[in-house]
Each structure stands twice: as C-alpha cells, then as structure tokens.
C-alpha cells in the first residue's frame, strides 16, 4: 500500500513514461542481487533491473518482451526506520532512487539530487 501511494505522488510528467515495469517488494535481496552490485545484503534497499528508459525505442520502437523491475527490500528498509513516518519517507526515497535508475541516472548523478 505504501509503495502504491508513493507511486501516485510521482509527477505526471514522469508517470507517463512508466510502461512495462513491475514494482515488487521482497524481504531481502538475493545473493545474486548483492553480488552483482558488490553490496552487503543488509545495505541494499532497492534495485532496478532492466533497460533504462533512455536506451529504449529506436527506429522500429519494438517493445521489450519482459518488464523492467524495481524491487524494494522491505526488511532492510524497516531495519533503518524507527517510526512509521520514517518508513514512509524511506520507501519514497528508495523508490524515487530506483525510478532515477529507470530514467538512466547513475549513482553519482542520483547522489547530487538526494542532497
């Protein structure tokens, strides 16, 4: 429910680009997830997997057959929050961070926006 509410708050100018993308919530990241990013399991809050929006399209505009995914890791997010308000804020921050990856932003670029 909190994820859906956060998505609803995204500006319309961004939401219109969301096509063929699945947002899921899992307890923890898999070893494959953390190994691929060289991240500790307990530090990974979210993950974007797929083709960033700017690299889609092309001459024939052939859609990709599988959806892109954003995964939020519930237990890791909960572990750094002590109130429901903090939880809501962290879900929003994590989701927006992964949406940034969907739009092609690097970690370095995202850090500039998160300050």
N, C-alpha and C positions, 0 to 999 in steps of 0.2 A: 504494500500500500504506500509506504513512504517513497519508494522508487517511482511509482506512478505519479504521485503528487509532484515530485521533483521534475519529472519529465514534462508535466503540464505547465510548469513555471518557465520552461525554456522559451526564449523569444521565438515568435512565429517565423522570423526570417531564417532561423536555423532548423526548426522542426520540419519545414517543408522539404528539406534535403534527406530526411530520415526515410529511407526506403530499404526494405530487405535487411533490416537489422534487428537482432534479438537481444533483449536485455534479460539476463538471468541473475539469480542470487544463489551462491553456493556457500557452504560453511567455511571451507578453507581452500586455498589453491592446491593444485596437484603438484607433485614433484616435477612433472613436465613443465608446468607453468613457471615455477620458481627457477628451474634450471635454465630455461630459455632466456630468462631475464637476469640471471645471476643475482637473485634477490632472496633474502631469507623469507621463509614461509609466513612467519608472523608479521612481516612488514608489508606484504603485498595486500593492498586494499581493493584494487580493481585491476581489470585487464581488458584491453581492446584487442580483438583478433579479427583480421580480415584485410580488406583492401581499403586504404584511406580514400575518402571521397574525392580528393583532387586527382587521384590516379585512375578514377573510373571513367567510363564513357569511351570516347574515341570516335572514329569515323562511323562505325555502324551502331554504336550505342548498344552493344549486346550486354544484357544484364548478366551479372554473375549468378550462377545457379544456387550457391549456398549463401545463407545470410551471414553478414558480418555479426560479430557478437561483442557485447560488453558484459563482463562478469563482475559482479560485486561480491566481495568475500565478507559475509555477514559477521562471522565470529571475530575476524581481525578488526573490523570496523567497531564492533561492540567493545572490544578489549581496550580501545583507546578513548572511549567515551564514558563519562560517569553520570550523565543526565540524559533525559530524552531529547532535550533541546540540542545538546552536543551531538547526539546521534543523528538527528535530522540534518544539522549543519554538515556533519562529516559525510553523510550519504550524498548530500547535494554537492559537496566539494569533490568527492571521489567520482561521482557520475559526470560532473562537468569536466573533470580532468580527462576521463576516458572519452568523452564526446570530443574533446580537443584533439585526441589522437585520431578519432574517426575523421576529423576535418584536416588531418595531416600535420598537426603540430608536434614538434619534438619535445622531449623532456625539458630541454633548455628553454625553448620558447614558452612552454607552459609555466615554468618557474617564474618567468617575467610577469605573467598575468596573475599568478597566485600571490604575489607580494602585495 
